[in-house]
Amino acid sequence: MGACATRFTVLVQLDGRDMATVTKGLSRTMARLPEQVGKTLTWDRGMELADHKTVTAKTGLDVYFADPRSPWQRGTNENTNRLLRQYFPKGTSMAGLTQDDLDVVAAKLNSRPRKTLDYDTPADRLQALLH
């Protein structure tokens, strides 16, 4: 059971969407996760993760890319994006958000029961995985 099996959400505050900023922020955050959680990352086809080999080297994550126009390959991501729109409607500026702001939203998502988890919460599933 990994992160997909838990549906646990981690949000990362970034100062930009360029490749260097995304690589640094993602590597820093994912390296802090328990070994049982961070094994793979499926990414859209954006250029901001063009340096995926550095992310793999720094974190041990295997990085995969979804095929073009194939959102079903990123089902958990698409569902999480939909849930995040409840907190950040389309067009909302993310510029003023801190990591603490994002942590509050992630905690809300992780304490929300999910049908796909038989109404467990992602936090409950993560606890079970770690013990």
N, C-alpha and C positions, 0 to 999 in steps of 0.2 A: 504494500500500500504506500504510494508516494503522494506528492502534492496534488496530482490530479484526483487521486482516490480520496483526498481530504478536502479538496476544493478550497484550501487555505489561501488567502489572498495576502500578498505583500506589495505595498505601494512604495515607490521610490521617488523622492523629490529630486528633480534635476534642474539645473540652471539653464539648460538648453537641450535641443534635440539633435545636436551634431554628434557625429560618431565618437569623438573622444570623450565627450561628457557622458553619453549613454554607456559606453564601455566602462568608464571609471565608476560611475554610480551603480550600475548593475553588478559589476564584479565585487565592489565593496559590500553591497547588501547581500548578495547571494553567498558569498564566502562565509558570512556570519550564521547562515542557517545550519541546523543540525544535518549531519551526513545523510540521515534517512530521508530527508525531504528534497534537497536540491540535487536531482540527478539529470533531468533533461529540461530543456527550454524550447518551446516551439514559437517561432517568431514569424511575424508577417514579413513581407518582402521589402521593407523600408531600408534605406541606406544607413540609417542610424546604427545598425548592428553589422555593418560591413566588416568590422574588426572582431567578429565572433570568435576567431581563433585565440585572441587575447583573453576573452571572457572564459573560454574553455581552459586555457592554461592557468588562469588565476583562481578558478572556482572548481574545476573538475566537471562542470556541466557539459553534457553533450547538447549542442545547439542544432535544431532542425528548423527548416524553413517550409512554410506552407506553400503549396502550389498556387500560382496566380488564380484569382477568382474562385477560391476553394475554401470558403469560411467554415465548412463542416469539419475541416482538418484542425480547426482551432475552436472547438465547441465550448470548452471551459472559458477561454478568453472572450469569445463573443458573448456568452452569458454574463460574465463578470462585467464587461463593458456596459451591457444593458443595465445591470444593477448599479453601476457607478453613475449612470445618467440621473439616477434619483438624487444624488448628492451634487453632481456637477452637470447641470443641463448643457446640451450642445451649445457651443459659443461661449461658455464660461471661461474666463481667463484663469489659468493655473499659476500665473506669475507671482501672486501674493501668497501662495500656499506654502506652509512650512512642512517639514517632515512630521512634526507633531500633529498638524491638521490632517495629514494623510494617514497617520497612525490611528487617529480617532475613527476615520471612515473605515479603514481596514478592520478595526476591532468590531465595528457594527456589522460589517459583512460576515466576519468570522464567527459571530455569535448568533447569526440568523439560521434557523433550521432550513434544511434543503431537502426537497422531495427526493432528489437523486441520491441523497445520503440516508434514505429511510428516515428522514426528519431529524437526523443528528445535525449538529452544527459542525462547521469546519474546525472550530477550536476543539470540540470533543474528539473528532477524528484524528486531529494532530496529536492530542494527548495520548490517545490509544496507540498511535504509531510510535511515539517516543518511549512508551513504557512497555 
